[in-house]
């Protein structure tokens, strides 16, 4: 038997961002003995980078807003590839989840009559993002963490990395194996259900808003355990990340800047977004600067500004301006709020952005424009999950948040991530607890699977020669940035797939030295395997999708293809290989289709 620390629970939640925290609260509240495991420190989740707000059709600013309009916006933003039932549940339940946060102590900005204030965001017909300045994700994490710790019924394992899911003889998930980062000592959990809430895979790209934790761990563990991923070709490149100085390239610049009046300009000062309005959004988008400016003052008097088109459209437009030679000195475009709002309003509405640019770039955004460009931000795809329960395709596994696929389709609207975390974190935690309650017998850990996992993670220590894992990671990031980025072609995707053979071979031979205690090289060797597996699935799915849709743009197939609107790509791990196959998209009922196809006046 491998020497290790052992624990037994009903439900183990892996990941402690907004989705994981909400799932753990719900699982415990439904009577399950629950553990929450996080790779970093509690409270240091990527959720804090979701600064702009929580999308929920509460109608506090525009009474006309309701779940049907939110559902319509989400489906159109996702280019109709969303799991329609997920999008429906999300739109219907998001307001209740926001009010729940408020009851738990979240301090939202307020309307003059005391209700939760809501702001405009890209792709949303009405102002519907409940927010706390531009620090909403931080307030969400603080509130959920306080609730979790205050109740005191959930055991938290911080700085603990999970490496593999464990399965019993029937194929059901029965536990997880990993190690403590501070000591390198091994740990295993026997449990009846696992909720995967590990976030995305942005660390695999060179320019990203994501933190080091985002290495596709949950996606890869689920794949190796036999679960399916879907929609992995759809990677969101947020249109506004910092581009200068190089040390902060990719750091997120919140969409709130544009929601509160900021506009995009090229190096000539032209507001170029008017040249990039797609037919799908043309009827509801302003045609002139004068009309767009009127919309900011009165939404009923004009159509919305093209600066707030969905993120995929804006990112492509910025990319086109830069390629055409109209970019800024450091390869981006300008985002200007200084000429749009008084300085005191900017400092009050956008305090994080004000301090971020002043301290990191020596730019005062109340006096001069920001330099921004696209940055890898979000994975629309993820573990295939059932809409009602977030159950994966293998028994005992549930997924929520960015780890799960389906909700956002081909492109996520800003603000929908935080409401997604709340709605489906709750549903996943509740379903996992109910599944555990209905599972008889005590869970046990298969020792042979633990032995295999230990052999795999210790391999880098046992080699007398080999590359530094950071070198392989750097080459992976460079390759994905150049060949599987915001614009793709068949030739470049095939070149990337050829390079995966070499990268995987090199990763299997990396060498690390020292002990297992706080060893970043060893940690990276483990993360690298996960990133390679998931990124290969992204690349293979991107090659098969011969069209442009949402976060997937093919230069050789620039238009959407109606045939590809009927399928999701499923990623599996079979016989040691990542495979991708087309699966039919669930069909939307006629009453919901009518909502989606409505054209607003």
Residue pairs with C-beta under 8 A, 6 or more apart in sequence:
1 447
2 186
2 447
2 450
2 451
2 454
3 186
4 185
4 186
4 187
4 188
4 450
5 180
5 185
5 186
5 187
5 188
6 187
6 188
6 189
6 190
6 445
7 35
7 155
7 187
7 188
7 189
7 190
8 189
8 190
8 191
8 442
8 443
9 32
9 33
9 34
9 35
9 155
9 189
9 190
9 191
10 27
10 32
10 33
10 34
10 191
10 192
10 193
10 433
10 436
10 437
11 24
11 27
11 32
11 33
11 34
11 35
11 191
11 192
11 193
11 194
11 195
11 429
11 432
11 433
11 436
12 34
12 35
12 37
12 175
12 176
12 189
12 191
12 193
12 194
12 195
13 20
13 23
13 24
13 27
13 34
13 35
13 36
13 37
13 194
13 195
13 197
13 429
13 432
14 20
14 37
14 162
14 176
14 194
14 195
14 196
14 197
14 198
14 217
14 218
14 221
15 37
15 38
15 39
15 45
15 196
15 197
15 198
15 199
15 218
15 401
15 403
16 24
16 36
16 37
16 38
16 42
16 43
16 45
16 156
16 158
16 197
17 45
17 46
17 47
17 141
17 197
17 199
17 401
17 421
18 45
18 47
18 50
18 137
18 140
18 141
18 144
18 401
18 418
18 421
18 422
18 425
19 197
19 400
19 401
19 402
19 403
19 420
19 421
19 424
19 425
19 428
20 36
20 38
20 45
20 195
20 197
20 198
20 400
20 401
20 425
21 36
21 141
21 144
21 145
21 148
21 425
22 144
22 400
22 421
22 422
22 425
22 426
22 429
23 195
23 197
23 398
23 400
23 425
23 426
23 428
23 429
23 432
24 34
24 36
24 148
24 154
24 195
24 429
25 144
25 147
25 148
25 151
25 154
25 429
26 425
26 426
26 427
26 428
26 429
26 430
26 433
27 34
27 195
27 429
27 430
27 432
27 433
28 34
28 151
28 153
28 154
28 429
28 433
29 151
29 429
30 429
30 430
30 433
30 434
30 437
31 433
31 437
32 193
32 432
32 433
32 436
32 437
34 153
34 154
34 155
34 433
35 154
35 155
35 156
35 157
35 189
35 191
36 42
36 148
36 154
36 155
36 156
36 157
37 157
37 160
37 162
37 176
37 178
37 189
38 45
38 156
38 157
38 158
38 159
38 160
39 159
39 160
39 161
39 162
39 181
39 198
39 213
39 217
40 158
40 159
40 213
41 158
41 159
42 145
42 156
42 158
43 141
43 142
43 145
44 211
45 141
45 199
45 213
46 199
46 200
46 210
46 211
46 213
46 214
47 137
47 140
47 141
47 418
47 421
48 137
48 138
48 141
49 137
49 209
49 210
49 211
49 252
50 136
50 137
50 140
50 417
50 418
51 134
51 135
51 136
51 137
51 138
51 252
51 254
51 256
51 352
52 119
52 121
52 129
52 131
52 134
52 136
52 254
52 255
52 256
52 259
52 414
52 415
53 118
53 119
53 121
53 129
53 130
53 131
53 136
53 256
53 415
53 418
54 94
54 97
54 98
54 101
54 129
54 130
54 131
54 136
54 140
54 415
54 418
54 419
54 422
55 70
55 94
55 121
55 124
55 128
55 129
55 413
55 414
55 415
55 416
55 418
55 419
56 70
56 94
56 95
56 97
56 98
56 118
56 128
56 129
56 130
56 419
57 65
57 66
57 67
57 69
57 70
57 91
57 94
57 95
57 126
57 128
58 65
58 95
58 98
58 99
58 115
58 116
58 118
58 128
58 130
59 65
59 66
60 111
60 115
60 116
60 117
60 118
61 111
61 117
61 118
61 126
61 127
61 128
62 126
62 127
62 128
62 299
64 126
65 125
65 126
65 127
65 128
67 88
67 91
67 92
67 94
67 95
68 91
68 595
69 125
69 126
70 91
70 94
70 124
70 128
71 87
71 88
71 90
71 91
71 92
71 592
71 595
71 596
72 125
72 595
72 596
72 598
73 123
73 124
73 125
73 413
74 82
74 87
74 90
74 91
74 408
74 413
74 416
75 82
75 84
75 87
75 409
75 596
76 123
76 280
76 281
76 596
77 123
77 310
77 408
77 409
77 411
77 412
77 413
77 416
78 87
78 380
78 408
78 409
78 410
78 411
78 412
78 413
78 550
79 409
79 410
79 411
79 549
79 550
79 560
79 565
80 409
80 565
80 596
81 231
81 234
81 409
81 410
81 549
81 550
81 565
81 568
81 585
82 406
82 407
82 408
82 409
83 387
83 406
83 407
83 409
83 586
84 586
84 588
84 589
84 592
85 387
85 388
85 586
86 387
86 406
86 407
86 424
87 407
87 409
88 592
89 387
89 388
89 423
89 424
89 427
90 407
90 416
90 419
90 420
90 423
90 424
93 423
94 419
94 422
94 423
97 419
97 422
97 423
97 426
98 116
98 130
98 419
98 422
100 422
101 140
101 143
101 144
101 422
102 108
102 116
104 143
104 144
104 146
104 147
105 143
105 146
105 147
106 132
106 139
106 140
106 143
107 132
107 139
108 116
108 117
108 130
108 131
108 132
108 139
109 116
109 117
109 131
109 132
109 133
110 116
110 117
111 117
116 130
117 130
117 131
118 126
118 127
118 128
118 129
118 130
118 131
119 127
119 129
119 131
119 256
119 259
119 260
120 126
120 127
120 129
120 259
120 260
120 304
120 308
121 127
121 128
121 129
121 255
121 256
121 259
121 308
121 413
121 414
121 415
122 255
122 258
122 259
122 308
122 309
122 310
122 311
122 314
122 413
122 414
123 308
123 309
123 310
123 311
123 413
123 414
124 308
124 413
124 414
124 415
125 284
125 304
125 600
126 299
127 259
127 299
128 415
129 136
129 259
129 414
129 415
130 136
131 256
132 138
132 139
133 348
133 349
133 350
133 351
133 352
134 254
134 256
134 349
134 350
134 351
134 352
134 353
135 351
135 352
136 418
137 418
140 418
140 421
140 422
148 154
148 156
149 156
157 187
159 180
159 181
159 182
160 178
160 179
160 180
160 181
160 187
161 178
161 179
161 181
161 217
161 523
161 526
162 176
162 177
162 178
162 217
162 221
163 177
163 178
163 179
163 221
163 453
163 456
163 457
163 526
164 176
164 177
164 178
164 221
164 224
164 225
164 449
164 453
165 173
165 175
165 176
165 194
165 221
165 222
165 224
165 225
165 397
166 173
166 174
166 175
166 176
166 177
166 188
166 445
166 446
166 449
166 450
167 173
167 174
167 225
167 226
167 394
167 446
167 449
168 174
168 443
168 444
168 446
170 395
171 226
171 394
171 395
172 394
172 395
172 396
173 191
173 193
173 194
173 225
173 394
173 395
173 396
173 397
174 190
174 191
174 192
174 396
174 443
174 444
174 445
174 446
175 188
175 189
175 190
175 191
175 194
175 443
175 444
175 445
176 188
176 189
176 191
176 194
176 221
177 186
177 187
177 188
177 189
177 445
177 449
177 450
177 453
178 186
178 187
178 188
179 185
179 186
179 187
179 457
179 516
180 186
180 187
181 518
181 523
182 517
182 518
183 516
183 517
184 515
184 516
184 517
184 518
184 519
184 522
185 516
186 450
186 454
188 445
188 450
189 445
190 442
190 443
190 444
190 445
191 436
191 443
192 396
192 435
192 436
192 439
192 443
193 396
193 397
193 398
193 432
193 433
193 435
193 436
193 439
194 396
194 397
194 398
194 432
195 390
195 398
195 399
195 400
195 428
195 429
195 432
196 218
196 221
196 222
196 383
196 392
196 397
196 398
196 399
196 400
196 403
196 404
197 218
197 399
197 400
197 401
197 403
197 425
197 428
198 217
198 218
198 219
198 403
199 210
199 213
199 214
199 218
199 401
199 402
199 403
200 210
200 214
200 216
200 378
200 379
200 382
200 402
200 403
201 214
201 215
201 216
201 219
201 379
201 531
201 534
201 535
201 538
202 208
202 209
202 210
202 214
202 376
202 377
202 378
202 379
203 210
203 211
203 212
203 213
203 214
203 215
203 216
203 477
203 527
203 531
204 215
204 216
204 476
204 477
204 480
204 531
204 534
204 535
205 235
205 376
205 477
205 480
205 481
205 485
206 477
206 478
206 480
206 481
207 241
207 249
207 250
207 374
207 375
207 376
207 481
208 214
208 250
208 375
208 376
208 377
209 238
209 241
209 250
209 251
209 252
209 375
209 376
209 377
210 376
210 377
215 527
215 528
215 530
215 531
216 530
216 531
216 533
216 534
216 535
217 527
217 530
218 383
218 399
218 403
219 229
219 232
219 379
219 382
219 383
219 403
219 530
219 533
219 534
219 537
220 529
220 530
220 531
220 533
220 534
221 530
222 229
222 383
222 392
222 394
222 397
222 399
222 403
223 229
223 533
223 534
223 537
223 571
223 572
223 573
223 578
224 533
224 573
225 394
225 397
226 393
226 394
226 573
227 383
227 384
227 392
227 393
227 394
227 397
228 383
228 384
228 392
228 393
228 570
228 571
228 572
229 381
229 382
229 383
229 384
229 405
229 534
229 537
229 570
229 571
229 572
230 381
230 382
230 384
230 405
230 406
230 568
230 569
230 570
230 571
230 583
231 380
231 381
231 382
231 405
231 406
231 409
231 410
231 541
231 568
231 569
232 379
232 381
232 382
232 405
232 534
232 537
232 538
232 541
232 569
232 571
233 381
233 538
233 541
233 542
233 544
233 545
233 552
233 569
234 379
234 380
234 381
234 408
234 409
234 410
234 411
234 549
234 550
234 551
234 552
235 376
235 378
235 379
235 380
235 484
235 538
235 551
235 552
236 311
236 312
236 376
236 377
236 378
236 379
236 380
236 411
236 412
236 551
237 311
237 312
237 315
237 374
237 375
237 376
237 377
237 485
237 486
237 551
238 252
238 255
238 311
238 315
238 374
238 375
238 376
238 377
238 378
239 311
239 314
239 315
239 317
239 318
239 372
239 373
239 374
240 252
240 253
240 254
240 255
240 257
240 258
240 314
240 335
240 372
240 373
240 374
240 375
241 249
241 250
241 251
241 252
241 253
241 372
241 373
241 374
241 375
241 377
242 248
242 249
242 250
242 251
242 252
242 253
242 356
242 357
242 360
242 361
242 370
242 371
242 372
242 375
243 249
243 328
243 330
243 331
243 332
243 371
243 372
243 373
244 330
244 332
244 361
244 371
245 360
245 361
247 360
248 360
248 361
249 375
250 375
250 376
251 356
251 360
251 375
252 375
252 377
253 335
253 353
253 356
253 370
253 372
254 350
254 352
254 353
255 311
255 414
255 415
256 349
256 350
256 353
257 335
257 337
257 350
257 353
257 370
258 264
258 305
258 307
258 308
258 335
259 308
260 337
260 341
260 349
260 350
261 296
261 337
261 340
261 341
262 307
262 335
262 336
262 337
262 340
263 271
263 273
263 305
263 307
263 335
263 336
263 337
263 340
264 271
264 272
264 273
264 307
264 314
264 317
264 318
264 333
264 334
264 335
264 336
265 271
265 272
265 333
265 334
265 335
265 336
265 369
266 272
266 321
266 326
266 327
266 328
266 333
266 334
267 326
267 327
267 328
267 329
267 333
267 334
268 326
270 326
271 289
271 307
272 317
272 321
272 326
272 333
273 305
273 306
273 307
273 309
273 314
273 317
274 286
274 287
274 288
274 289
274 292
274 306
275 317
276 306
276 309
276 313
276 314
276 316
276 317
276 320
277 285
277 306
277 309
277 313
278 309
278 313
281 309
281 310
281 313
283 599
283 600
284 303
284 304
284 599
284 600
285 303
285 304
285 305
285 306
285 309
286 292
286 295
286 302
286 303
286 304
286 305
286 306
287 303
291 302
291 303
292 302
292 303
292 304
292 305
292 306
292 307
293 305
294 301
294 302
295 301
295 302
295 303
295 304
295 305
296 305
307 314
309 317
310 411
310 413
311 377
311 411
311 412
311 413
311 414
312 410
312 411
312 550
312 551
312 553
315 374
315 486
316 486
316 487
316 553
318 332
318 333
318 372
318 373
318 374
319 374
319 486
319 487
321 327
321 333
322 331
322 332
322 333
322 373
326 333
327 333
327 373
328 334
328 371
329 371
330 371
331 373
332 371
332 372
332 373
333 371
333 372
333 373
334 369
334 370
334 371
334 372
335 369
335 370
335 371
335 372
336 369
336 370
337 346
337 350
337 365
337 369
337 370
338 346
338 365
338 366
338 367
338 368
338 369
341 349
343 366
343 367
346 354
346 365
346 366
347 354
347 366
350 365
353 365
353 370
354 364
354 365
354 366
357 363
357 364
357 365
357 370
358 364
358 365
361 370
361 371
363 370
363 371
374 486
378 402
378 412
378 417
379 402
380 405
380 408
380 409
380 410
380 411
380 412
380 550
380 551
381 405
381 538
381 541
381 571
382 399
382 402
382 403
382 404
382 405
382 406
383 392
383 397
383 399
383 403
383 404
383 405
384 392
384 393
384 405
384 406
384 570
385 391
385 392
385 398
385 399
385 400
385 404
385 405
385 406
385 424
385 428
386 392
387 406
388 427
388 431
389 398
389 427
389 428
389 431
390 398
390 399
390 400
390 404
390 424
390 427
390 428
390 431
391 397
391 398
391 431
391 435
392 398
392 399
396 435
396 439
398 428
398 431
398 432
398 435
399 428
400 421
400 424
400 425
400 427
400 428
401 417
401 420
401 421
401 424
401 425
402 417
404 424
404 428
406 568
407 416
407 420
407 424
408 416
408 420
409 550
410 549
410 550
410 551
410 552
411 550
411 551
457 522
457 526
459 508
460 466
460 469
460 510
460 511
460 512
460 521
460 522
460 525
461 512
461 513
461 516
461 522
463 509
463 510
463 511
464 511
465 511
466 509
466 510
466 511
467 506
467 509
467 510
467 511
468 510
468 511
468 521
469 507
469 510
469 512
469 521
469 524
469 525
469 528
470 521
470 524
472 503
472 506
472 507
472 510
472 528
473 524
473 527
473 528
473 531
475 503
475 506
476 503
476 528
476 531
476 532
476 535
479 496
479 499
479 503
480 496
480 535
480 539
482 492
483 492
483 493
483 495
483 496
483 499
483 539
484 492
484 493
484 496
484 535
484 538
484 539
484 542
486 553
487 553
487 554
487 555
488 542
488 552
488 553
488 554
488 555
489 554
489 555
489 556
490 543
490 546
490 554
490 556
493 539
493 542
493 543
494 543
496 539
497 536
497 539
497 540
497 543
500 532
500 535
500 536
500 539
503 532
504 532
504 536
507 525
507 528
507 529
507 532
510 525
510 528
512 519
512 521
512 522
512 525
513 521
514 521
514 522
516 522
533 573
533 578
536 578
537 571
537 578
537 580
540 571
540 578
540 579
540 580
541 569
541 571
541 580
542 552
542 554
544 569
544 580
544 582
545 552
545 554
545 564
545 569
546 554
546 556
546 557
546 561
546 564
547 554
547 557
547 559
547 560
547 561
547 564
548 554
548 557
548 558
548 559
548 560
549 560
549 564
549 565
565 585
566 584
566 585
567 582
567 583
567 584
567 585
568 582
568 583
568 584
568 585
569 580
569 581
569 582
569 583
570 580
570 581
570 582
570 583
571 578
571 579
571 580
572 578
572 579
572 580
572 581
573 579
588 596
